[in-house]
């Protein structure tokens, strides 16, 4: 039975929400920047105070109980209200902590310009960056672990606001001296039977590349034979002669800087993607995030 005098702490609620999202105590502890014993103690104190089991854990898996699912949205709303309170105390809606998720094919190219600009324009803001795949970032938004996320849109997930920031084309990266190198009028059909290198499962760039191939009814060779967790690794495989790949325009300058690669551009309509800033429809900070979107848009790598 719940002790009517019990008042949960924000740390206890954050522990519960993080565990409910990641379904893994170690990952949740890392995301919150605490030790795993501290996280476990916070959850245990919350469950004891409420007189309810919120998380069911075993050596193999972590599940959210029916009570946990019922209380999770309320825990998220409480944390959002606390964050708004702290932000209001700074005199600036974008002061305090901002938990921002970014997909791996955007983070290395946007953050070098974006973080200094945020320090200059919003000196009271303390960004916390979480680089992860799209599905986990969307889960983080849904459960309140993240405030905003920078990723490819549309996501087609209900309950989220998506602000499109910019659209960029995909560029074909080839080994030096490849027969397609330097062309500016490529059709998607040139990918037919090419050894196409892709990121591993779960990366949205992989899905977008495959969708471009399906739309053009082309069938690259050896898709999936070589896969990597980072775009830099894929590009190095291209430099080593293992195949070709598609990368977003923003990544070209960085990933081809060593001079061991060539590029080629598609003619219109070129395959590409739209990057947007995403946040919950329930937030009271929509105006602040609109302002943040304008800053991100202005820092787009060319």
SVG drawing of the C-alpha trace seen along z (x, -y; Angstrom):
<svg xmlns="http://www.w3.org/2000/svg" viewBox="-2 -36 47 51">
<polyline fill="none" stroke="black" stroke-width="0.4" points="0.0,0.0 1.2,-3.5 2.4,-5.7 0.3,-8.8 3.1,-11.0 5.7,-9.7 7.1,-12.2 9.4,-10.7 12.5,-12.6 13.3,-13.7 16.3,-11.3 14.0,-8.4 11.6,-9.3 14.5,-9.8 15.8,-6.3 12.4,-4.8 11.9,-6.5 15.4,-5.7 15.0,-2.0 11.6,-1.9 13.1,-3.2 16.3,-1.2 15.1,2.0 18.7,2.3 20.1,1.1 23.6,0.6 22.6,-1.5 20.1,-3.5 22.8,-4.3 25.2,-5.4 22.6,-7.6 21.9,-9.3 25.6,-9.6 25.2,-7.6 26.5,-4.2 24.3,-1.1 24.0,-0.6 22.8,-4.2 20.3,-3.7 19.0,-0.4 18.7,-2.1 16.7,-5.0 14.3,-2.6 14.0,-0.5 13.3,-3.5 10.6,-4.6 8.9,-1.2 9.1,-0.9 7.6,-4.4 4.8,-3.7 4.2,-0.2 4.2,1.0 6.5,2.9 7.3,0.8 10.0,2.8 10.2,6.6 13.8,7.7 15.6,11.0 19.1,12.1 17.9,12.0 15.5,9.2 13.8,6.1 10.1,5.5 7.8,2.6 4.9,3.9 1.3,2.9 1.6,0.4 4.8,-0.9 3.1,-1.5 0.2,-3.3 2.5,-5.6 5.2,-6.2 3.4,-9.0 2.8,-10.8 6.5,-10.4 7.5,-11.9 5.1,-14.8 6.5,-15.5 10.1,-15.6 9.1,-17.9 7.4,-20.2 10.5,-20.3 12.7,-21.0 10.4,-23.9 10.6,-25.3 14.4,-25.3 14.4,-26.8 12.1,-29.6 14.4,-30.4 17.2,-31.2 15.1,-33.9 15.6,-32.1 13.4,-29.2 16.5,-27.6 18.6,-27.7 19.5,-24.7 19.9,-21.2 18.8,-20.2 18.9,-16.5 19.5,-16.3 19.6,-13.1 21.4,-13.0 21.8,-10.2 25.4,-9.1 25.2,-10.2 24.5,-13.8 26.4,-14.3 30.0,-14.4 29.2,-17.0 26.8,-19.3 28.2,-19.4 31.5,-21.1 29.7,-24.2 26.5,-23.9 28.0,-23.6 30.1,-26.7 27.1,-28.6 24.9,-27.4 27.6,-28.5 27.6,-32.0 23.9,-32.5 22.6,-30.6 25.3,-30.7 23.0,-29.4 22.2,-26.3 23.8,-23.0 23.4,-20.5 23.6,-16.8 24.3,-15.0 23.1,-11.4 24.2,-9.9 22.2,-6.8 20.1,-5.1 16.8,-6.5 14.6,-3.9 16.2,-4.4 16.1,-8.2 12.4,-8.0 12.0,-5.8 13.9,-8.4 11.6,-11.2 8.5,-9.1 9.6,-8.2 10.9,-11.7 14.6,-10.7 15.3,-13.1 13.9,-16.6 14.6,-16.9 16.2,-14.9 18.0,-15.7 17.2,-13.0 15.8,-12.2 12.1,-13.0 9.3,-12.2 9.3,-9.6 5.5,-8.9 5.3,-8.5 2.3,-10.0 2.7,-12.4 5.7,-14.2 6.3,-17.5 8.7,-17.6 10.4,-20.8 12.1,-20.2 15.5,-21.9 17.0,-21.2 17.1,-18.6 20.4,-17.3 21.3,-15.0 23.2,-11.7 26.6,-11.6 28.2,-8.5 31.7,-7.8 34.0,-5.6 37.6,-4.4 40.0,-6.7 39.9,-6.3 36.5,-4.5 34.6,-4.6 31.8,-6.7 34.1,-9.2 33.6,-12.9 30.2,-12.5 27.4,-15.0 24.5,-13.4 24.2,-9.9 20.9,-8.1 20.1,-5.7 20.3,-2.9 24.1,-3.1 23.9,-1.4 22.6,1.8 25.1,4.6 27.5,2.2 29.1,3.6 27.2,1.2 28.5,0.9 26.0,0.0 25.9,-0.8 24.6,1.9 21.0,2.7 19.2,0.0 20.8,-3.0 18.3,-5.1 20.9,-5.9 21.0,-2.2 17.2,-2.2 17.1,-5.3 19.8,-4.0 17.9,-0.7 14.7,-2.6 16.3,-4.7 17.4,-1.5 13.9,0.0 12.3,-3.1 14.6,-2.9 14.2,0.9 18.0,1.4 19.7,4.3 23.2,3.5 25.5,6.5 26.8,7.7 24.5,5.6 25.1,6.6 28.3,8.5 30.3,5.7 28.6,3.7 29.9,1.1 28.7,-0.8 30.0,-4.2 30.1,-6.1 33.8,-6.6 34.4,-2.9 32.2,-2.4 34.1,-5.1 37.5,-3.5 36.2,-0.3 35.4,-2.1 39.0,-3.6 40.2,0.0 38.4,1.0 35.6,3.1 32.8,1.2 31.0,-2.1 28.6,-3.9 26.2,-6.8 26.8,-9.4 24.9,-12.6 26.2,-15.9 27.1,-17.2 29.6,-14.4 31.5,-14.7 34.2,-17.3 35.0,-15.4 34.9,-11.8 36.9,-12.5 39.5,-14.8 42.3,-12.2 42.2,-12.4 42.0,-8.6 38.4,-8.7 36.4,-10.2 32.8,-11.3 30.0,-11.5 26.7,-13.4 23.2,-12.3 21.2,-14.2 17.7,-15.5 15.8,-14.1 18.7,-13.0 18.2,-10.7 18.4,-12.4 16.9,-13.0 15.4,-15.7 16.8,-16.4 14.5,-17.8 14.2,-18.7 11.7,-16.4 10.1,-16.8 6.9,-15.8 3.6,-17.5 2.9,-17.6 5.9,-19.9 5.3,-23.4 8.6,-24.5 7.6,-24.4 8.5,-28.1 11.9,-27.5 12.5,-24.5 11.4,-26.5 14.2,-29.0 16.6,-26.1 15.6,-24.8 16.5,-28.1 20.0,-28.0 20.6,-24.4 19.3,-25.3 21.8,-28.3 24.7,-26.0 24.0,-23.4 27.4,-22.2 27.7,-23.0"/>
</svg>
